[in-house]
Structures are given as C-alpha cells and as structure tokens.
Amino acid sequence: MIGRTEKERKRLRLKGYDYSQPGAYFVTICTKNRVNCFGEIVNGQMRGNGLAAVVQSCWNDLPNHYPNAQLDEFVIMPNHVHGIIFIVDAVGSIHESTLPKTIRERRAMLLPKIVGRFKMNSAKRINELRGSPGVPVWQGNYFEHIIRNDKSLERIRDYIAANPQRWHLDKENANVAGSDEFGVWLDAEGGKSVHRKNT
C-alpha cells in the first residue's frame, strides 16, 4: 500500500480545541531536511548568520499583520526555531461562503495562519538572498504545544532561552550526544500536535 487512508493517518490536531481562542502556544519549526543553515553553536552560544537575521526580522514582523498575536520568548537554532505566541483576543470566523465548511474552519484558526505567514515570508526572503527562488526552506510540518498554565509557561521559556547551551542534547542535532528530559516532560503535559502545511 502506497499511502495511508484518512482513518489511518495520525490525528494532526487536538480534538475539539479552537486554535483561534486566547491562549499561549509553544511552536517549533524545522528547516527542510533539518539542514543547518542559520549559523552554528559555539561554546553554548548561537552565532547566527544573515539568514538568521532574516528569520528574526520575519518573526518580529508578525504582530504587524496579526494584532491579536503577541510574541514572547524566541530562539533561532542552526536548523530550527522555537517560539511562544500568545493569542490575546478571540478571532471571529472567516466567512467564505464559496469554500467548503472544513476549509473555512481551518482558515479561521489563527495559529496556523501566523506560522504559515512566517514560513512563507522568511522562505521568500531567504531564497532571494540565496538566489534560489522556490526552494523549500522549512519542513511542511511544524510542532505546537498548548501552554496550559504559568508553571508550564515558565519552564518552556527557560527551555527556549537555554536551547543553545543544550544543543548537544537536542534531537534536531545530527550529532546529538544524549537525551533531553524536556521532551519527556512536554509529552507528559499533553496537548501536543503536528500541523501539516495547508496546500
């Protein structure tokens, strides 16, 4: 069998959760094939290059397009980014009566739109710098976790801030030299899901 049926596919969203509602979200976005293209870790410090500067600029620009979004802790790693996004006001549904209901519902969810804009704009600008139009920069999927309380928020903030010092334990590092208890804790917290790129 070449592909899986809808029923066999892993659930990509937390069932029944409204991703446009106010809340805090921890997101991780990896580069295509986890290629290290944003710089390197030297002595526990991230030394970003020009592409990392583009990524930072595109991240910082998001509230200009989504006034209901507030950005919190953020880090650029050699092949991925981690960030926290707060959605501060509920977003009304988008009325696109010509589209099927499931597509309208998906478009009405703010978090995937924010991440999609970040990926699209940063990839476009990176490809302009590299002279490689249309080449994928990011993986189609991204990871997110709903932050349910202040204790979890503080732990995730600490993890993001210390991420460069923990690069040797990072599962995104091709030369990982151990395991990180943060991933185990995050899985135990629940509410984690993977979103596929809308096509």
Secondary structure, DSSP 4 states (H G I P E B T S, - for coil): --S--TTTSPP-S-TT--TTSSEEEEEEEEBGGG---SEEEETTEEEE-HHHHHHHHHHHHHHHH-TTEEEEEEEE-SSEEEEEEEE-S--PPP--TTS-HHHHHHHT-HHHHHHHHHHHHHHHHHHHHHT-TT---B-S-EEEEEE-SHHHHHHHHHHHHHGGGGGGG-TT-TT--S--HHHHHHHHH--EEEEPPP-
